[in-house]
Amino acid sequence: MEHFDLVVVGSGAAGMTAALTAAHHGLTTVVLEKASAFGGSTARSGGGVWLPGNDVLRRAGVPDSEERALTYLAHVAGPEVPQARQRALIEHGPAALAFVAAHSPLRFSWVPGYADYYPEAPGGLPQGRTIEPVPLDGRVLGSDLDALAPPYLPVPEGMVVTAVDYRWLSLGARHWRAALTAVRLGARAAVSRALKRRRIGMGQALAAGLRAGLRRAGVPVWLDTPMADLHVVDGRVTGVRTADGRLIGARRGVLIASGGFERNEAMRQRHQRAPIGAQWTVGAPGNTGDGIAAGERLGAALDLMDDAWWGPSIPLPNGPYFCLAERSLPGCLIVNERGERFVNEAAPYVDAVHAMYDTGSVPAWLVADQTYRDRYLFAGRGPRAPLPRRWYEAGVAHRASNLDGLAAKIGVPADALRDTVERFNGFAALGRDLDFGRGDSAYDRYYGDPRNHPNPCLAPLRRPPFHAFRIVPGDLGTKGGLRTDERARVLRPDGSTIPGLYAAGNASASVMGHSYAGAGATIGPAMTFGYLAALDAAKEA
């Protein structure tokens, strides 16, 4: 049996931050990864990090304070999340980020204007608190580069798109900065190909940078090593038993950072509202709730199992497409099977799916006119670019010369759809959505069209053909998991700790409660509580 001080299960941001912290505090550490590639859902993500008060934001001149951030998080997370956990995130998040920057090649930059998801709420910031990793040269990983998990959406060879870039690219043919960004990205990609250099961005950059830090610190990452169960001696977790029968001893503890249960059909059916399915997620394929189930078998309490990091998604034949800018851009709306709007289309994506479930609007349809299609990027397709025939054959996309024809194809009442579009067109002319307030928030406007007046999120649907796209409750991963305290220790229902067991990331119940503070509010807390778990393990006698 091999022994380490801390055994980490999972190689996403939570697990690798914890392992990096543990190593630099004198603990022997190993990372066990179920998949044949490292990075988990982090590598598939946009890589945003939400951690108020960090050095990157201060250097950028973003006005903030610990008190303001705590006020905002309390509004977002609500009373269900203990104040001690909320305070731990705000107080220790900046230190966690600074530690990672000091012990890895990672550097971060502010995403200007990417508003908190509730910027008008107490403590919210319209200019945003989100930062993202600066693209990396893949050579920092050496031979481990080939083991980096792929991004959620494929990109052309050599192309690196940041969150800042995506905002402008989404405007397609509508804004000069979109064209300039496309040219700049294309030129950089050509140079990278010519020099045989592989640049890495977004979540891949974050995962790669953390892995490079682990290489420098001498921390092994064992791929193809799924956890079968936790090993317990005298009530204390003392190791991990792997699927091939090995026992990996843990003198100071085990951190469960193995992701959520979004790919586990049975767990989703057991805990979440119907209709639900494992096929609508963009989470990592290996996220089947193994760590959550192992903790539950030891008597751990579970929280937020009914929730996820939801987002309206188009169930394309090759996998779901998670809609960001598409919902905010002018010239589209979303209706349910009754042909009625039921939500501010530009709302934070978790809220949009909550509304889908609360109003019985699953599935829904994103309806747009041809002007919208001619102007903007849509699901990765350029303006005016024909959509793949397989989308239509799969029934996720429809097109008709008039609204009545479109209504017939998507199975909604024609008169209701006409009335909805007519009412919406009136709001567009007025510049105010009197039903749902689309475009009122700074968050809505971030992905709007700044050239569209008077409201960057509202334009009439008038020009045929009209288009409709099926919308389902997709997600970035599940939000529920093992209940933990402010030190990332796993708790029983009575509030006592399970000795030697920690959890962070999507294997733990989120500090955000049922809401979402801003872009990166999955990864920021994951890194912070992974960091805190390692610090606690380092203090263990």
Secondary structure in CASP SS format (residue, H / E / C, confidence):
PFRMAT SS
TARGET T0000
AUTHOR 0000-0000-0000
METHOD secondary structure of the structure
MODEL  1
M C 1.00
E E 1.00
H E 1.00
F E 1.00
D E 1.00
L E 1.00
V E 1.00
V E 1.00
V E 1.00
G C 1.00
S C 1.00
G C 1.00
A H 1.00
A H 1.00
G H 1.00
M H 1.00
T H 1.00
A H 1.00
A H 1.00
L H 1.00
T H 1.00
A H 1.00
A H 1.00
H H 1.00
H C 1.00
G C 1.00
L C 1.00
T C 1.00
T E 1.00
V E 1.00
V E 1.00
L E 1.00
E C 1.00
K C 1.00
A C 1.00
S C 1.00
A C 1.00
F E 1.00
G C 1.00
G H 1.00
S H 1.00
T H 1.00
A H 1.00
R H 1.00
S C 1.00
G C 1.00
G C 1.00
G C 1.00
V E 1.00
W E 1.00
L C 1.00
P C 1.00
G C 1.00
N C 1.00
D H 1.00
V H 1.00
L H 1.00
R H 1.00
R H 1.00
A C 1.00
G C 1.00
V C 1.00
P C 1.00
D C 1.00
S C 1.00
E H 1.00
E H 1.00
R H 1.00
A H 1.00
L H 1.00
T H 1.00
Y H 1.00
L H 1.00
A H 1.00
H H 1.00
V H 1.00
A H 1.00
G C 1.00
P C 1.00
E C 1.00
V C 1.00
P C 1.00
Q H 1.00
A H 1.00
R H 1.00
Q H 1.00
R H 1.00
A H 1.00
L H 1.00
I H 1.00
E H 1.00
H H 1.00
G H 1.00
P H 1.00
A H 1.00
A H 1.00
L H 1.00
A H 1.00
F H 1.00
V H 1.00
A H 1.00
A H 1.00
H C 1.00
S C 1.00
P C 1.00
L C 1.00
R C 1.00
F E 1.00
S E 1.00
W E 1.00
V C 1.00
P C 1.00
G C 1.00
Y C 1.00
A C 1.00
D C 1.00
Y C 1.00
Y C 1.00
P C 1.00
E C 1.00
A C 1.00
P C 1.00
G C 1.00
G C 1.00
L C 1.00
P C 1.00
Q C 1.00
G C 1.00
R C 1.00
T E 1.00
I E 1.00
E E 1.00
P E 1.00
V C 1.00
P C 1.00
L E 1.00
D E 1.00
G H 1.00
R H 1.00
V H 1.00
L H 1.00
G H 1.00
S H 1.00
D H 1.00
L H 1.00
D H 1.00
A H 1.00
L E 1.00
A C 1.00
P C 1.00
P C 1.00
Y C 1.00
L C 1.00
P C 1.00
V C 1.00
P C 1.00
E C 1.00
G C 1.00
M C 1.00
V C 1.00
V C 1.00
T C 1.00
A H 1.00
V H 1.00
D H 1.00
Y H 1.00
R H 1.00
W H 1.00
L H 1.00
S C 1.00
L C 1.00
G C 1.00
A C 1.00
R C 1.00
H C 1.00
W H 1.00
R H 1.00
A H 1.00
A H 1.00
L H 1.00
T H 1.00
A H 1.00
V H 1.00
R H 1.00
L H 1.00
G H 1.00
A H 1.00
R H 1.00
A H 1.00
A H 1.00
V H 1.00
S H 1.00
R H 1.00
A H 1.00
L C 1.00
K C 1.00
R C 1.00
R C 1.00
R E 1.00
I E 1.00
G C 1.00
M H 1.00
G H 1.00
Q H 1.00
A H 1.00
L H 1.00
A H 1.00
A H 1.00
G H 1.00
L H 1.00
R H 1.00
A H 1.00
G H 1.00
L H 1.00
R H 1.00
R H 1.00
A H 1.00
G C 1.00
V C 1.00
P C 1.00
V E 1.00
W E 1.00
L C 1.00
D C 1.00
T C 1.00
P C 1.00
M E 1.00
A E 1.00
D E 1.00
L E 1.00
H E 1.00
V E 1.00
V E 1.00
D C 1.00
G C 1.00
R E 1.00
V E 1.00
T E 1.00
G E 1.00
V E 1.00
R E 1.00
T E 1.00
A C 1.00
D C 1.00
G C 1.00
R C 1.00
L E 1.00
I E 1.00
G E 1.00
A E 1.00
R E 1.00
R E 1.00
G E 1.00
V E 1.00
L E 1.00
I E 1.00
A C 1.00
S C 1.00
G C 1.00
G C 1.00
F C 1.00
E C 1.00
R C 1.00
N C 1.00
E H 1.00
A H 1.00
M H 1.00
R H 1.00
Q H 1.00
R H 1.00
H H 1.00
Q C 1.00
R C 1.00
A C 1.00
P C 1.00
I C 1.00
G C 1.00
A H 1.00
Q H 1.00
W H 1.00
T E 1.00
V C 1.00
G C 1.00
A C 1.00
P C 1.00
G C 1.00
N C 1.00
T C 1.00
G C 1.00
D H 1.00
G H 1.00
I H 1.00
A H 1.00
A H 1.00
G H 1.00
E H 1.00
R H 1.00
L C 1.00
G C 1.00
A C 1.00
A C 1.00
L E 1.00
D E 1.00
L C 1.00
M C 1.00
D C 1.00
D C 1.00
A E 1.00
W E 1.00
W E 1.00
G E 1.00
P E 1.00
S E 1.00
I E 1.00
P E 1.00
L E 1.00
P C 1.00
N C 1.00
G E 1.00
P E 1.00
Y E 1.00
F E 1.00
C C 1.00
L C 1.00
A H 1.00
E H 1.00
R H 1.00
S C 1.00
L C 1.00
P C 1.00
G C 1.00
C E 1.00
L E 1.00
I E 1.00
V E 1.00
N C 1.00
E C 1.00
R C 1.00
G C 1.00
E C 1.00
R C 1.00
F C 1.00
V C 1.00
N C 1.00
E C 1.00
A C 1.00
A C 1.00
P C 1.00
Y H 1.00
V H 1.00
D H 1.00
A H 1.00
V H 1.00
H H 1.00
A H 1.00
M H 1.00
Y H 1.00
D H 1.00
T C 1.00
G C 1.00
S C 1.00
V C 1.00
P C 1.00
A E 1.00
W E 1.00
L E 1.00
V E 1.00
A E 1.00
D C 1.00
Q H 1.00
T H 1.00
Y H 1.00
R H 1.00
D H 1.00
R H 1.00
Y C 1.00
L C 1.00
F E 1.00
A C 1.00
G C 1.00
R E 1.00
G C 1.00
P C 1.00
R C 1.00
A C 1.00
P C 1.00
L C 1.00
P C 1.00
R H 1.00
R H 1.00
W H 1.00
Y H 1.00
E H 1.00
A C 1.00
G C 1.00
V C 1.00
A E 1.00
H E 1.00
R E 1.00
A E 1.00
S C 1.00
N C 1.00
L H 1.00
D H 1.00
G H 1.00
L H 1.00
A H 1.00
A H 1.00
K H 1.00
I H 1.00
G C 1.00
V C 1.00
P C 1.00
A H 1.00
D H 1.00
A H 1.00
L H 1.00
R H 1.00
D H 1.00
T H 1.00
V H 1.00
E H 1.00
R H 1.00
F H 1.00
N H 1.00
G H 1.00
F H 1.00
A H 1.00
A H 1.00
L H 1.00
G C 1.00
R C 1.00
D C 1.00
L C 1.00
D C 1.00
F C 1.00
G C 1.00
R C 1.00
G C 1.00
D C 1.00
S C 1.00
A H 1.00
Y H 1.00
D H 1.00
R H 1.00
Y H 1.00
Y C 1.00
G C 1.00
D C 1.00
P C 1.00
R C 1.00
N C 1.00
H C 1.00
P C 1.00
N C 1.00
P C 1.00
C C 1.00
L C 1.00
A C 1.00
P C 1.00
L C 1.00
R C 1.00
R C 1.00
P C 1.00
P C 1.00
F E 1.00
H E 1.00
A E 1.00
F E 1.00
R E 1.00
I E 1.00
V E 1.00
P E 1.00
G E 1.00
D E 1.00
L E 1.00
G E 1.00
T E 1.00
K C 1.00
G C 1.00
G E 1.00
L E 1.00
R C 1.00
T E 1.00
D C 1.00
E C 1.00
R C 1.00
A C 1.00
R E 1.00
V E 1.00
L E 1.00
R C 1.00
P C 1.00
D C 1.00
G C 1.00
S C 1.00
T E 1.00
I E 1.00
P E 1.00
G E 1.00
L E 1.00
Y E 1.00
A E 1.00
A C 1.00
G H 1.00
N H 1.00
A H 1.00
S E 1.00
A C 1.00
S C 1.00
V C 1.00
M C 1.00
G C 1.00
H C 1.00
S C 1.00
Y C 1.00
A C 1.00
G C 1.00
A C 1.00
G C 1.00
A C 1.00
T C 1.00
I H 1.00
G H 1.00
P H 1.00
A H 1.00
M H 1.00
T H 1.00
F H 1.00
G H 1.00
Y H 1.00
L H 1.00
A H 1.00
A H 1.00
L H 1.00
D H 1.00
A H 1.00
A H 1.00
K H 1.00
E C 1.00
A C 1.00
END
